[in-house]
Amino acid sequence: MGSEMCIRDRYYFVHIEKCAGTTLHEILALTFLRYVHITKNHFGGNEKKNDLSLSEYQKIKKMLPSIIGGHNIRPYLNFIEPSNCFTFFRNPIDRYISQYNHDHERGFSPSFDHFLNRSYSRNFMVQKIAGEENFEKAKLLLAQFMFVGDVDNFTQSIERLSKILKVRFYGRTQNHNVRNNHPNYLTFEQLSLEQRELARSQNELDIKLYNYFIEKNSFANNDSNQYSFREPSEYRVKLINKLNKIKKNKVNQIRKIN
């Protein structure tokens, strides 16, 4: 039922916050019955305390996953093979504003000026990949990735990833959790000139990394802007939802999360 790559070809989805990861998790779960989503962090954001430990990884491996995905899948961990990793990038300023809106909505950042002063959110994508604000380390690790997609070219990215994984995905065409057009959400245009410059400064390495890899993996005009997802049956959706709950409970037990 559905395509599964050989277990020895285990892959890893490095989920960068506010980069359409919710959509990817849904697509991967619908397509690969053995997809395991590490659903929760112990702490916020890029805290290394969130990193999947070797003992946790060894227990999760016993679930025989074909793909493991989540915020805590970090390519700098010595038991994660970067060449089996894939991720999605997003325009760094758009991603940064989206993360602010997410944090503000949950009461973590009372104002944009407060958010600007948080080291947690500075060069977030570089930190996610390298574990530190180190452009060269992030660049070196990403160069080994099997695929780097772009949220701004989501359909083309999905098509390329589909070819790499040699599967036609189940799923829907719309992006989830990319915050647009909400009347209460801050936009870049609403920022003062000083705030805009500070936002660019806080994302200087992310902008550099994004420009390098998106230019390197440029989406040509002949890339399709449509992707024909397989429509999941009602039975498949129910089965996947049941499996997701079982896997989530198992992973949370392994990670000792209630």
N, C-alpha and C positions, 0 to 999 in steps of 0.2 A: 504494500500500500504506500505509494509514493517512493521517491528515489532516496536511497541511502548510500553514501560513499563508503568504501571499506573503512573499518574502524581504525586501521593503521594510518589512514590519511586524516586523522583528527584535525579539525580547523578551529580557529579562535576568532570570534568577533569582538574587537576592541571597541566598546561603546563609549564614545565621547559625548558628554552631556550636551543636550540641545542640538544634536546632529541627526535627527530623525531616527534615533535608535528604537523608539517604541514601534515604529513601522517595521523596521528590520527584524525585531524580535518576533513580531506577529508573522511576518513572511517566513522566517526560518522555522518557527514552530509549526506552521501549517504544512511546510514542505518536508521537513525532516523530523520523523517521529522521535529520533534520538537527540534532538537539539535540547541542550540544557542551558537555561538562562539562570545565571547567578543573580537572583532578584533583589537582594538587599545589601546595603553597605552597613558596616558597624558604625561608621562615622561619616561626616559630610565630605563630598567632593573628592579631591586628590590626596586626602590623608593616606599615608602609606599603611596606616593601621587597617585600611580597607583591603589591601592587597590579598589576593588568594594565597594562603599558605601552602607549603608543599604537602603537609599532612592532609589538609582539606582537599587539595587537588588529587592526591592519591585515592582518597575515599570517593570523590566524584567520578574518577576514572572507572571505578567498579560499576558505575551505572552504564558503562559502555557508550558514552556520548559520541556522536559523529561530529558535532560542533558544540563548543562551549562559548557562551557570550555573556557580557556584562560589563559594568563600570569597573570592576576590579580585575579584569583580565588585562594585565600589563605586559607589554612585550619585553621589558627589561628584566622580568623574572627569569631566573636561569633554567626553569623547567618549562617555559613557554618558548616554542620555536617561532621566531619572527617570520620565517618564510612560510609558515602556515597561518599567518594572521591576515585579517582584512579589517578595514575601518572605513568610516565616512567622515569627511571634513565638511566644514561649512564656512562661508565668509566669516572671518573672525570677529568683525564688528557686529554683524547680525547675530552671531552666536552669543557674543558678550551681552548684548542688549536683551536677548531672549533669556539668558541666565539671570540677569538682573530682575526681569519681570517675574521669573519663577521664584527667585529668592524673596523678592518684595511681597509677592502674593502670599508667601508662607511666613512672613514676618521676620525673615533672617536679615534683610537689608532695608532699614526704614527709609533710606533715601539713596539716590544715585551717587551722591558725593560719598556716602558711607561705603557703598559698593566699590567705588573707585579706589578707596584706601585699603581694600582687603587684598593681602598678598595671595590669599586662596584663589582669587579669580584672575590673577595676572598671568598672562601667557599660558592659559589653561590647557590648551591642546598640546603644547610642548611639554608641559608638566605631566600630562596624561601618558604621553608616549615615552618620555625619558626618565620620569620620576624626579625631575628637577628642571630648572630653567636653563637648559643646555641645548641650544639649537643644533650644534654639530652632532651630539649624541642622538637627538630625536631624528635628525636627517639620516644618520647611519642606520638606525633601526628601521625607519620607514622604507628605506631603500631595499630592505629585504622582504617587505610585505608582499604577499601574493596579489593584493589589490588595495587601492586607495580610491574610494568613491567621493563624489561631490554632491551635497544636498541640493545645490543650485542646478545640477544636471542629474536629478534623481533618476528619471526614467532611463537615460542613457547609461547611468552607472549600474542600475539594476540589470539592464541587458548585458553589460559586460561581465558582471559578477555571475549571471546565469550561465554564460558561456564558459567561464573559468571553472565553475562548480559542475558543469555539464548536467544541468537540470533546468526544467521549466518550472518556475516558482508558482506556488499557490499564493493568492493574496488579492488585495485591492490596490487601486491605482493612487489613492489619495495619501498624502503624508499626514502622519499623526504627530502631535506634540511639537510642531513648528509654529510658533506663536505669531499669527498675523491678524491684523484687522480687529483686534479686540479694543473696544473704546477706552478701556482703562489702562492699557499697556503703553509704556513709554516707547517712543520711537527715536531714532538717531536725529531726525530733523528737529525734534523738540529740545535737544540739548543745546546749551550755550556753546559758543566757539571754544571757550576754555575747556569745557567738559568734553567736547569732541576731540580736542588735541590730547587731553589726558587719556581718553579711551584708546586712542591710537597708540599712545605711549605705553599703556598697560598691555597692549596686544602686539607690540613691535615684533617679537619673535614668532608669534602665531601667524602674523601677516606674512612674514618672510617665509615661514615653512609652508603655509597654504599656497602662496604664489609659486613657490618652487615646484611643489608636487602637482598642483592643478595644471600648471603650464606644461610640466613634464608628461602628465597623463591627459593632455588636452582632449576635449571631446569635439571631434571633427564634425563638419557640417553634414557628413553622410551618416553620422550616428542617428539611429532612429529616435524620434521623440515620443514613441509609443512602445509599450511593452504589453504583450498579451499574456496576462496572468491566467493560470488555470483557476476556474471558479470552484472553490471547495464545496462539497456537498454538505447538507445539513448534518448528516451522520459524521462526516469527517470533522466538522467544527465542534460537535459535541464530544467526540472522542479526544480531540486535541485539548479542549478545555479541561476534560477529566485528567488527561495525562499531565497537563501543565500543573494542576493542583497537586498531584502526587509527587511530581518532580520538585516543585517548590517546597513542599513540606520536607522532603528528603534533604534537599540542599540546606534549608534553614536549620534542620537538625544537625547537619554536619558542621555548619558555621555557628551553631549555638545561638540562633536568632529566634526570638518568639514571634 
